[in-house]
Amino acid sequence: MEMTVPGQEPEKESGRKSARDNEGWVYRSIGLLILLLFFKTWRILDESWNSLNQLPLYIYFGVLAVYLLAERISYRGLGNGPDNTGKQTKKWTRYLLLLFWWPLLILPVLEYSLVPEYGFYPGYNFSIVTLGLALTLFGTGLRAWGLWSLGTYFSAHIEIRDGHELVETGPYRFIRHPAYAGNILQAAGIPLILNAYFSLSISAVLIFLFLYRLKLEEEVLSREVKGYEDYLKRTYRLIPKIW
């Protein structure tokens, strides 16, 4: 039995339920594609494991575990539940980001596993591994700090809630989009851990999408949130003192 919130129009509640159902269908479709890619990669990795230099893989899986743990911890208590939903726009950007983000976590492993068989490039450069490790861990920490600073105003979508207020604490004192900055660093660093240079093409697409989405987000916040235009003038987008 469904119940509506007192004073809320049944049609509006029905529309929200339909939107959530559609969103669930999109997530399930993306999840199925990622699952198929994961199992294919795992099979190839298992077959080529003994012929690989395994140190970069151990480093990569360790970083991946840190990333997933940080995401789980960061999302606790944030305002992303169905009862805390505001006015959402450009939801397709979220789905497109997911469509490229999860393959970015898997394809570098697939690429690294295929190196001995196809001879794309011999061995690996440990300085590149170290660079990728540093970028990914710093990006993970910056994103987590940004999410915690947003608190209940965090949303996976571009969203405005009733009484939406400007957040200027934590990393938001220095840059306007610390979570996106963290994502961009992660996208650049993840393939480098495995010297997976072909996978950097996925990183390039993701970085473009993050930059496009933050532009859309700034347009919405400028219209809807009091004081945001002044905030734009006194802060930098992604890099303090530079841009």
C-alpha positions as CSV (number, residue, x, y, z in Angstrom):
1,M,0.0,0.0,0.0
2,E,1.4,3.3,-1.1
3,M,1.1,6.5,1.0
4,T,1.6,10.1,0.0
5,V,3.0,12.8,2.1
6,P,0.2,15.0,3.6
7,G,-0.4,17.9,1.3
8,Q,1.5,16.4,-1.6
9,E,-0.3,15.8,-4.9
10,P,-0.7,12.1,-5.8
11,E,0.2,12.9,-9.4
12,K,3.5,14.5,-8.3
13,E,4.3,11.4,-6.1
14,S,3.5,9.1,-9.0
15,G,5.8,11.1,-11.2
16,R,8.6,10.7,-8.7
17,K,8.0,7.0,-8.4
18,S,8.1,6.6,-12.2
19,A,11.4,8.6,-12.3
20,R,12.9,6.4,-9.7
21,D,11.8,3.3,-11.6
22,N,13.4,4.6,-14.8
23,E,16.6,5.4,-12.9
24,G,16.7,2.0,-11.4
25,W,16.4,0.4,-14.9
26,V,19.3,2.5,-16.2
27,Y,21.5,1.6,-13.2
28,R,20.7,-2.1,-13.7
29,S,21.5,-2.0,-17.4
30,I,24.8,-0.3,-16.7
31,G,25.5,-2.8,-13.9
32,L,24.9,-5.7,-16.2
33,L,27.3,-4.4,-18.8
34,I,30.0,-3.8,-16.2
35,L,29.4,-7.3,-14.7
36,L,30.0,-8.9,-18.1
37,L,33.1,-6.9,-18.6
38,F,34.4,-7.8,-15.2
39,F,34.0,-11.6,-15.7
40,K,35.6,-11.4,-19.1
41,T,38.6,-9.5,-17.6
42,W,38.8,-11.9,-14.7
43,R,39.0,-14.9,-17.0
44,I,41.8,-13.4,-19.1
45,L,43.7,-12.3,-16.0
46,D,43.5,-15.7,-14.5
47,E,44.9,-17.3,-17.7
48,S,47.8,-14.9,-18.0
49,W,48.5,-14.4,-14.2
50,N,51.8,-16.5,-14.1
51,S,53.3,-14.6,-17.0
52,L,52.7,-11.2,-15.6
53,N,54.7,-9.0,-13.3
54,Q,52.3,-9.1,-10.4
55,L,53.6,-6.2,-8.3
56,P,51.6,-3.5,-10.2
57,L,48.5,-5.6,-9.9
58,Y,48.8,-5.9,-6.2
59,I,49.3,-2.1,-5.9
60,Y,46.3,-1.5,-8.2
61,F,44.0,-3.8,-6.3
62,G,45.1,-2.3,-3.0
63,V,44.4,1.2,-4.3
64,L,41.0,0.0,-5.7
65,A,40.1,-1.3,-2.2
66,V,41.0,2.0,-0.6
67,Y,38.9,3.8,-3.2
68,L,35.8,1.6,-2.7
69,L,36.2,1.9,1.1
70,A,36.5,5.7,0.9
71,E,33.4,5.9,-1.3
72,R,31.4,3.7,1.2
73,I,32.5,5.7,4.2
74,S,32.0,9.1,2.4
75,Y,28.4,8.3,1.3
76,R,27.2,7.5,4.9
77,G,24.9,10.2,6.2
78,L,24.9,12.1,3.0
79,G,21.7,13.6,1.5
80,N,21.2,11.2,-1.4
81,G,18.2,9.2,-0.3
82,P,14.7,9.2,-1.9
83,D,13.2,11.2,1.0
84,N,15.7,14.0,0.5
85,T,15.3,14.7,-3.2
86,G,15.0,18.1,-4.7
87,K,14.8,19.5,-8.2
88,Q,17.1,17.5,-10.4
89,T,18.3,18.4,-13.9
90,K,20.6,16.9,-16.6
91,K,20.4,13.4,-15.0
92,W,21.8,11.9,-18.2
93,T,25.2,13.2,-17.2
94,R,25.3,10.9,-14.2
95,Y,24.5,7.9,-16.3
96,L,27.1,8.7,-18.9
97,L,29.7,9.2,-16.3
98,L,28.9,5.8,-14.8
99,L,29.0,4.2,-18.2
100,F,32.7,5.3,-18.6
101,W,33.8,5.3,-14.9
102,W,33.3,1.6,-14.1
103,P,35.0,0.4,-17.2
104,L,37.9,2.7,-16.3
105,L,38.4,0.5,-13.1
106,I,38.4,-2.7,-15.1
107,L,39.9,-2.0,-18.6
108,P,43.4,-1.2,-17.3
109,V,43.5,-4.7,-15.8
110,L,42.4,-6.2,-19.1
111,E,45.0,-4.2,-21.0
112,Y,47.8,-5.2,-18.6
113,S,46.7,-8.8,-18.8
114,L,46.9,-8.8,-22.6
115,V,50.4,-7.2,-22.7
116,P,52.4,-10.6,-22.7
117,E,50.2,-12.1,-25.5
118,Y,50.1,-9.1,-27.9
119,G,53.3,-7.4,-27.0
120,F,51.8,-3.8,-26.8
121,Y,54.8,-2.8,-24.7
122,P,57.3,-4.8,-22.6
123,G,57.6,-4.6,-18.8
124,Y,56.5,-1.5,-16.9
125,N,57.9,1.8,-15.7
126,F,57.7,1.9,-11.9
127,S,58.0,5.7,-11.8
128,I,54.7,5.8,-13.8
129,V,53.2,3.4,-11.3
130,T,54.2,5.7,-8.5
131,L,52.8,8.8,-10.3
132,G,49.5,6.9,-10.9
133,L,49.4,5.8,-7.2
134,A,50.0,9.4,-6.0
135,L,47.3,10.9,-8.3
136,T,44.7,8.3,-7.4
137,L,45.2,8.4,-3.6
138,F,45.3,12.2,-3.5
139,G,42.2,12.4,-5.7
140,T,40.4,9.9,-3.5
141,G,41.2,11.9,-0.4
142,L,40.1,15.2,-2.0
143,R,36.8,13.7,-3.2
144,A,36.0,12.3,0.2
145,W,36.8,15.6,1.9
146,G,34.5,17.4,-0.6
147,L,31.6,15.0,0.0
148,W,31.9,15.2,3.8
149,S,31.9,19.0,3.6
150,L,28.7,19.0,1.5
151,G,26.9,16.8,4.0
152,T,23.2,16.7,3.3
153,Y,23.5,18.8,0.3
154,F,25.4,16.1,-1.6
155,S,23.6,14.6,-4.6
156,A,24.8,12.2,-7.3
157,H,22.8,14.4,-9.7
158,I,22.8,18.1,-10.4
159,E,20.1,19.0,-7.8
160,I,18.7,21.9,-5.9
161,R,16.8,21.3,-2.6
162,D,14.4,23.5,-0.7
163,G,16.3,26.0,1.4
164,H,19.5,25.1,-0.5
165,E,22.5,27.0,1.1
166,L,25.9,27.8,-0.1
167,V,28.7,25.6,1.3
168,E,32.0,27.3,1.9
169,T,33.7,25.0,4.4
170,G,36.4,22.4,4.0
171,P,38.0,22.4,0.5
172,Y,35.2,24.7,-0.7
173,R,37.1,27.6,0.8
174,F,39.7,27.1,-1.9
175,I,38.0,25.6,-4.9
176,R,34.4,25.3,-6.1
177,H,34.5,21.6,-7.1
178,P,36.8,19.5,-4.9
179,A,34.9,16.3,-5.6
180,Y,35.2,16.8,-9.3
181,A,38.9,17.7,-8.9
182,G,39.3,14.4,-7.0
183,N,37.5,12.5,-9.8
184,I,39.7,14.0,-12.5
185,L,42.9,13.1,-10.6
186,Q,41.6,9.6,-10.1
187,A,40.7,9.3,-13.8
188,A,44.2,10.3,-14.8
189,G,46.0,8.2,-12.2
190,I,44.1,4.8,-12.3
191,P,45.4,3.6,-15.7
192,L,49.0,4.8,-14.9
193,I,49.2,2.4,-12.0
194,L,49.3,-0.4,-14.5
195,N,51.0,1.6,-17.3
196,A,47.7,1.1,-19.2
197,Y,48.2,3.8,-21.8
198,F,45.4,2.8,-24.1
199,S,43.0,3.1,-21.2
200,L,43.9,6.8,-20.9
201,S,41.5,7.3,-23.8
202,I,38.7,6.5,-21.3
203,S,40.3,8.9,-18.8
204,A,40.2,11.7,-21.5
205,V,36.5,11.1,-22.1
206,L,35.7,11.2,-18.4
207,I,37.7,14.4,-17.8
208,F,35.8,16.1,-20.6
209,L,32.5,14.9,-19.0
210,F,33.5,16.1,-15.6
211,L,34.4,19.5,-16.9
212,Y,31.2,19.7,-18.9
213,R,29.1,18.7,-15.9
214,L,30.7,21.1,-13.5
215,K,29.9,23.9,-16.0
216,L,26.2,22.8,-16.1
217,E,26.2,22.7,-12.3
218,E,27.6,26.2,-12.0
219,E,24.9,27.5,-14.3
220,V,22.2,25.9,-12.1
221,L,23.7,27.0,-8.8
222,S,24.1,30.6,-10.1
223,R,20.3,30.7,-10.9
224,E,19.1,28.9,-7.8
225,V,21.4,29.5,-4.8
226,K,21.7,32.9,-3.2
227,G,25.2,34.2,-3.1
228,Y,26.7,31.7,-5.6
229,E,27.5,34.3,-8.2
230,D,29.6,36.2,-5.6
231,Y,31.2,32.9,-4.6
232,L,32.2,32.4,-8.3
233,K,34.1,35.6,-8.3
234,R,36.2,34.9,-5.2
235,T,37.1,31.2,-5.7
236,Y,38.8,29.0,-8.3
237,R,37.1,26.1,-10.1
238,L,39.6,23.3,-9.7
239,I,43.1,24.5,-9.0
240,P,43.8,27.1,-6.3
241,K,45.3,30.4,-7.5
242,I,45.3,29.1,-11.1
243,W,41.8,28.1,-12.5
